[in-house]
Amino acid sequence: MMKPDFSRKTRQELRAYVLAHREDDAAIEALINRGDPNGPKFRFPQTDEDLEQMEKILRRKLGRGGEAV
């Protein structure tokens, strides 16, 4: 069986293919690598203050008020 060219598929087509062929690791990897164009973008922390802010956000999201992450 010849594999389809994942780079020519739209994200929706690739997702549909993965749902129909869940055992195809190459298709799953292609979908993951493509990413979500509508997903939030986070810049890498540039300063200590940025890093502290990121830690606070992660703690809040993980439900760990004062514990180290």
Secondary structure, DSSP 8 states (H G I E B T S, - for coil): -----GGGS-HHHHHHHHHH-TT-HHHHHHHHHH--TTS-------SHHHHHHHHHHHHHHHT-SSS--
